[in-house]
């Protein structure tokens, strides 16, 4: 049986995201797409978290991803060698997984829900275990506080 087209697309987009190949993703993003990335208290700590509306805003968001150095445990939500698990439900692809524990970092669960229409990404909702994500951000910036 052939792999579902939406599933194939999101697996590719996830790989491109975590390997830093953001320009490969943009042709698959609809003009009116919305990304909601780890919404909530983490939005105050980093420009990588928040709600980004429209392809132009999402393009700027991917550019910010390239400008912020990965340090002190701040990494993409998954790794190239472990993109997580995927489930297809009609026009949505749900992916989820756990970032493995390291010597200095706790493990971190994450889930994303991608909504597609006619082969284009309309919405990406990604949330991580916010307590663990905050600990990782605080390691990179010990002055970081949730307000």
Backbone as JSON, one array per atom type, in Angstrom:
{
  "sequence": "XXXXXXXXXXXXXXXXXXXXXXXXXXXXXXXXXXXXXXXXXXXXXXXXXXXXXXXXXXXXXXXXXXXXXXXXXXXXXXXXXXXXXXXXXXXXXXXXXXXXXXXXXXXXXXXXXXXXXXXXXXXXXXXXXXXXXXXXXXXXXXXXXXX",
  "N": [[0.84, -1.18, 0.0], [0.55, 2.23, -0.81], [2.16, 5.03, 0.74], [0.34, 7.42, 2.61], [-0.25, 10.62, 1.22], [-0.31, 13.04, 2.73], [0.91, 12.18, 5.09], [3.46, 11.46, 4.16], [4.35, 13.98, 3.31], [4.41, 15.44, 5.78], [6.23, 13.94, 7.28], [8.53, 14.47, 5.78], [8.66, 17.29, 6.06], [9.02, 17.47, 8.83], [11.54, 16.24, 9.09], [13.06, 18.08, 7.56], [12.7, 20.36, 9.15], [13.94, 19.74, 11.67], [16.49, 19.3, 10.8], [17.3, 21.72, 9.98], [16.73, 22.66, 7.42], [15.03, 24.78, 6.37], [14.1, 26.25, 4.14], [13.19, 24.36, 2.38], [10.75, 23.7, 3.38], [8.95, 25.83, 3.12], [7.6, 25.98, 0.5], [5.52, 24.23, 0.93], [3.81, 25.4, 2.67], [0.77, 27.0, 3.26], [-0.5, 30.18, 2.11], [-2.1, 31.45, 4.04], [-1.5, 30.12, 6.37], [-1.2, 28.99, 9.81], [0.95, 28.86, 12.52], [1.24, 27.52, 15.68], [3.24, 27.51, 18.26], [4.27, 25.82, 21.01], [2.56, 27.26, 22.79], [1.74, 29.54, 25.43], [3.17, 30.05, 28.66], [5.84, 29.9, 27.87], [6.13, 31.56, 25.7], [6.98, 34.03, 26.53], [9.64, 33.79, 26.91], [11.2, 33.25, 24.65], [11.68, 34.05, 21.18], [11.04, 31.95, 19.6], [8.76, 30.72, 20.38], [5.22, 30.97, 20.23], [2.46, 32.43, 18.35], [2.14, 32.38, 14.9], [1.09, 33.92, 12.09], [0.21, 33.5, 8.76], [2.09, 33.03, 5.73], [4.33, 34.7, 5.35], [4.99, 35.53, 7.98], [5.57, 33.07, 9.08], [7.77, 32.36, 7.55], [9.6, 34.31, 8.47], [9.75, 33.39, 11.08], [10.98, 30.89, 10.75], [13.44, 31.87, 9.87], [14.35, 33.1, 12.22], [14.8, 30.82, 13.72], [17.14, 29.93, 12.57], [18.92, 31.87, 13.34], [19.22, 31.8, 16.09], [21.47, 30.49, 18.28], [21.99, 27.03, 19.05], [22.12, 26.12, 22.25], [23.0, 25.07, 25.55], [21.12, 22.94, 25.89], [18.97, 23.68, 24.34], [17.27, 22.61, 21.73], [15.93, 21.33, 18.6], [12.56, 19.98, 18.65], [12.63, 17.25, 18.18], [14.84, 14.65, 16.98], [16.93, 14.15, 14.06], [17.41, 11.42, 13.64], [15.31, 10.3, 15.04], [12.3, 10.88, 14.49], [9.9, 10.63, 15.76], [6.53, 9.34, 16.19], [3.81, 8.81, 13.91], [0.46, 9.59, 13.05], [-2.32, 9.39, 10.94], [-5.24, 11.21, 10.49], [-7.87, 11.77, 8.72], [-7.68, 14.93, 7.36], [-5.54, 15.6, 8.88], [-2.31, 15.23, 10.36], [-0.87, 13.71, 13.01], [1.85, 13.95, 15.06], [4.18, 12.63, 17.41], [6.35, 12.29, 20.25], [9.29, 11.59, 22.25], [11.94, 13.44, 23.43], [15.06, 12.17, 24.0], [16.61, 11.52, 27.16], [19.6, 13.04, 28.33], [22.98, 13.24, 29.62], [22.9, 15.68, 30.91], [20.36, 16.71, 30.48], [16.85, 16.47, 31.02], [14.38, 14.07, 29.82], [11.94, 14.94, 27.31], [8.62, 15.25, 26.46], [6.64, 15.64, 23.46], [4.18, 16.89, 21.15], [2.67, 17.26, 17.96], [0.24, 18.7, 15.82], [-0.74, 18.66, 12.61], [-2.51, 20.32, 10.13], [-3.8, 19.88, 6.95], [-4.57, 21.01, 3.63], [-5.46, 20.33, 0.42], [-2.8, 19.47, -0.09], [-1.23, 21.4, 1.15], [0.2, 22.94, 4.05], [-1.9, 24.05, 6.5], [-2.11, 24.55, 9.17], [-0.06, 24.3, 12.01], [0.35, 22.93, 15.08], [2.25, 22.81, 17.85], [3.37, 21.46, 20.81], [5.34, 21.17, 23.72], [6.49, 19.31, 26.58], [6.08, 21.55, 28.84], [7.25, 22.22, 31.32], [9.69, 20.84, 31.33], [10.81, 21.92, 29.0], [11.09, 24.56, 29.86], [13.02, 24.23, 31.88], [15.2, 23.54, 30.3], [15.5, 25.9, 28.81], [16.1, 27.64, 30.9], [18.53, 26.66, 31.7], [20.14, 27.47, 29.61], [19.83, 30.19, 29.9], [20.23, 31.35, 32.85], [18.91, 33.42, 34.15], [16.34, 33.42, 33.3], [12.9, 33.66, 33.86], [9.59, 32.63, 34.63], [6.74, 34.57, 34.31]],
  "CA": [[0.0, 0.0, 0.0], [1.31, 3.48, -0.9], [2.08, 5.88, 1.93], [-0.56, 8.56, 2.52], [0.47, 11.82, 0.75], [-0.14, 13.98, 3.84], [1.9, 11.59, 5.99], [4.76, 11.59, 3.51], [4.71, 15.4, 3.35], [4.75, 15.87, 7.14], [7.5, 13.29, 7.64], [9.57, 15.25, 5.12], [8.72, 18.61, 6.69], [9.62, 17.28, 10.15], [12.97, 16.02, 8.87], [13.67, 19.35, 7.14], [12.66, 21.28, 10.29], [14.95, 19.42, 12.69], [17.83, 19.34, 10.2], [17.59, 23.11, 9.64], [16.53, 22.93, 5.99], [13.75, 25.47, 6.42], [13.66, 26.7, 2.82], [12.48, 23.25, 1.73], [9.4, 23.61, 3.97], [8.09, 26.96, 2.73], [6.69, 25.72, -0.61], [4.41, 23.4, 1.4], [3.03, 26.19, 3.64], [-0.26, 27.83, 2.62], [-0.35, 31.62, 2.36], [-2.81, 31.85, 5.27], [-1.21, 29.12, 7.4], [-0.97, 29.45, 11.18], [1.77, 27.99, 13.38], [1.13, 27.78, 17.11], [4.39, 26.77, 18.78], [4.4, 25.78, 22.48], [1.87, 28.43, 23.31], [1.63, 29.63, 26.88], [4.16, 30.83, 29.39], [7.13, 29.9, 27.19], [6.17, 32.65, 24.71], [7.67, 35.18, 27.11], [11.07, 33.51, 27.06], [11.94, 33.07, 23.41], [10.93, 34.36, 19.97], [10.7, 30.72, 18.9], [7.45, 30.29, 20.85], [4.15, 31.94, 19.98], [1.55, 32.19, 17.24], [2.66, 33.01, 13.7], [-0.01, 33.89, 11.13], [0.56, 33.83, 7.38], [3.35, 32.47, 5.24], [5.43, 35.65, 5.57], [5.36, 35.46, 9.4], [6.17, 31.75, 9.3], [9.1, 32.45, 6.94], [10.43, 35.06, 9.42], [9.94, 32.53, 12.23], [12.04, 29.93, 10.39], [14.71, 32.62, 9.84], [14.78, 33.25, 13.62], [15.32, 29.52, 14.13], [18.51, 29.83, 12.08], [19.76, 32.89, 13.98], [19.41, 31.53, 17.51], [22.37, 29.34, 18.42], [21.53, 25.96, 19.92], [23.04, 26.04, 23.38], [22.43, 24.74, 26.85], [19.97, 22.05, 25.86], [17.92, 24.14, 23.44], [17.38, 21.86, 20.49], [14.61, 21.09, 18.03], [11.7, 19.11, 19.46], [13.02, 15.85, 17.98], [16.13, 14.5, 16.32], [16.91, 13.61, 12.71], [17.33, 9.97, 13.72], [14.1, 9.88, 15.76], [11.28, 11.89, 14.19], [8.69, 10.34, 16.51], [5.53, 8.48, 15.57], [2.87, 9.58, 13.1], [-0.89, 9.06, 12.88], [-3.1, 10.18, 9.99], [-6.67, 11.26, 10.75], [-8.46, 12.61, 7.67], [-6.78, 15.95, 6.82], [-4.55, 15.93, 9.9], [-1.25, 14.29, 10.72], [-0.46, 13.92, 14.39], [3.15, 13.33, 15.35], [4.49, 12.76, 18.83], [7.55, 11.56, 20.65], [10.01, 11.99, 23.45], [13.37, 13.71, 23.29], [15.77, 11.32, 24.95], [17.37, 12.09, 28.27], [21.05, 13.05, 28.18], [23.65, 13.37, 30.92], [22.58, 16.96, 31.55], [19.02, 17.16, 30.13], [15.77, 15.49, 31.22], [13.62, 13.77, 28.61], [10.88, 15.92, 27.07], [7.58, 14.79, 25.54], [6.11, 16.65, 22.55], [3.16, 16.46, 20.19], [2.29, 18.28, 16.97], [-0.92, 18.39, 14.99], [-0.64, 19.35, 11.33], [-3.73, 20.3, 9.33], [-3.46, 20.11, 5.55], [-5.66, 21.17, 2.67], [-4.93, 20.24, -0.94], [-1.34, 19.31, -0.09], [-0.55, 22.54, 1.78], [0.06, 23.04, 5.5], [-2.78, 25.15, 6.91], [-1.93, 24.8, 10.6], [0.83, 23.45, 12.79], [0.24, 23.17, 16.52], [3.3, 22.02, 18.48], [3.56, 21.74, 22.23], [6.27, 20.29, 24.41], [6.37, 19.27, 28.03], [6.54, 22.92, 29.1], [8.13, 22.28, 32.5], [11.01, 20.4, 30.9], [11.31, 22.92, 28.06], [11.53, 25.72, 30.65], [14.3, 23.88, 32.53], [16.24, 23.63, 29.27], [15.71, 27.32, 28.52], [16.73, 28.25, 32.07], [19.94, 26.24, 31.7], [20.79, 28.35, 28.64], [19.77, 31.55, 30.45], [19.86, 31.17, 34.26], [18.06, 34.53, 34.62], [14.99, 33.24, 32.75], [11.82, 33.46, 34.84], [8.21, 32.66, 34.14], [6.01, 35.62, 35.04]],
  "C": [[0.89, 1.25, 0.0], [1.11, 4.3, 0.37], [1.16, 7.06, 1.65], [0.25, 9.81, 2.16], [0.7, 12.82, 1.87], [0.92, 13.48, 4.82], [3.3, 11.76, 5.42], [5.25, 13.03, 3.58], [5.17, 15.8, 4.75], [6.01, 15.17, 7.65], [8.68, 14.07, 7.03], [9.76, 16.61, 5.75], [9.37, 18.5, 8.07], [11.12, 17.07, 10.03], [13.66, 17.34, 8.5], [13.73, 20.34, 8.3], [13.82, 20.98, 11.24], [16.36, 19.37, 12.12], [18.18, 20.75, 9.7], [17.44, 23.46, 8.18], [15.18, 23.63, 5.77], [13.22, 25.89, 5.06], [12.9, 25.61, 2.06], [11.04, 23.15, 2.22], [8.45, 24.63, 3.36], [7.19, 26.7, 1.52], [5.45, 24.9, -0.2], [3.49, 24.13, 2.38], [2.04, 27.07, 2.87], [-0.06, 29.29, 2.98], [-0.98, 32.05, 3.67], [-2.6, 30.84, 6.41], [-1.0, 29.78, 8.76], [-0.12, 28.4, 11.89], [1.55, 28.44, 14.82], [2.19, 26.9, 17.77], [4.49, 26.94, 20.29], [3.8, 27.0, 23.15], [1.81, 28.4, 24.83], [2.78, 30.42, 27.47], [5.52, 30.87, 28.71], [7.26, 31.02, 26.17], [6.96, 33.84, 25.22], [9.18, 35.01, 27.1], [11.86, 33.47, 25.77], [11.08, 33.44, 22.21], [10.56, 33.11, 19.17], [9.34, 30.18, 19.32], [6.42, 31.37, 20.56], [3.27, 31.49, 18.83], [2.02, 33.02, 16.05], [1.64, 32.81, 12.59], [0.45, 34.34, 9.75], [1.94, 33.32, 7.0], [4.53, 33.4, 5.48], [5.91, 35.6, 7.02], [6.05, 34.13, 9.71], [7.57, 31.72, 8.69], [10.06, 33.19, 7.87], [10.74, 34.2, 10.65], [11.03, 31.49, 11.94], [13.4, 30.62, 10.34], [15.24, 32.82, 11.26], [15.36, 31.94, 14.14], [16.78, 29.38, 13.72], [19.44, 30.77, 12.82], [20.07, 32.58, 15.43], [20.3, 30.31, 17.66], [21.78, 28.3, 19.38], [22.55, 25.82, 21.04], [22.28, 25.6, 24.62], [21.18, 23.9, 26.79], [18.84, 22.51, 24.97], [18.15, 23.5, 22.09], [16.0, 21.78, 19.86], [13.84, 20.08, 18.88], [11.98, 17.64, 19.29], [14.33, 15.83, 17.21], [15.98, 13.89, 14.92], [16.74, 12.09, 12.74], [16.11, 9.43, 14.44], [13.03, 10.96, 15.6], [9.98, 11.66, 14.94], [7.78, 9.41, 15.74], [4.48, 9.37, 14.9], [1.55, 8.84, 12.98], [-1.62, 9.97, 11.91], [-4.57, 10.07, 10.37], [-7.27, 12.28, 9.78], [-7.46, 13.63, 7.15], [-5.71, 16.38, 7.83], [-3.52, 14.82, 10.03], [-0.81, 14.67, 12.12], [0.88, 13.21, 14.56], [3.46, 13.58, 16.81], [5.74, 11.95, 19.14], [8.12, 12.09, 21.94], [11.46, 12.25, 23.08], [14.07, 12.91, 24.37], [16.51, 12.12, 26.01], [18.86, 12.03, 27.92], [21.67, 13.14, 29.57], [23.21, 14.62, 31.66], [21.13, 17.42, 31.33], [17.99, 16.08, 30.44], [15.09, 15.18, 29.89], [12.45, 14.76, 28.51], [9.89, 15.36, 26.06], [7.09, 15.94, 24.68], [5.04, 16.03, 21.67], [2.91, 17.61, 19.21], [1.1, 17.76, 16.18], [-0.83, 19.29, 13.76], [-1.97, 19.22, 10.61], [-3.35, 20.7, 7.91], [-4.72, 20.27, 4.71], [-5.04, 21.23, 1.29], [-3.39, 20.24, -0.97], [-0.55, 20.45, 0.51], [-0.8, 22.52, 3.3], [-0.77, 24.27, 5.81], [-2.52, 25.55, 8.37], [-0.92, 23.8, 11.16], [0.67, 23.87, 14.24], [1.25, 22.24, 17.17], [3.41, 22.43, 19.94], [4.51, 20.7, 22.81], [5.91, 20.25, 25.87], [6.94, 20.6, 28.52], [7.45, 23.03, 30.31], [9.55, 21.9, 32.1], [11.62, 21.41, 29.93], [11.8, 24.15, 28.81], [12.86, 25.42, 31.33], [15.45, 23.97, 31.53], [16.54, 25.09, 28.92], [16.45, 28.0, 29.67], [18.2, 27.85, 32.16], [20.72, 27.14, 30.74], [20.85, 29.78, 29.15], [19.3, 31.46, 31.9], [18.97, 32.28, 34.81], [16.61, 34.4, 34.14], [13.99, 32.94, 33.86], [10.49, 33.43, 34.13], [7.47, 33.69, 34.97], [4.54, 35.41, 34.89]]
}
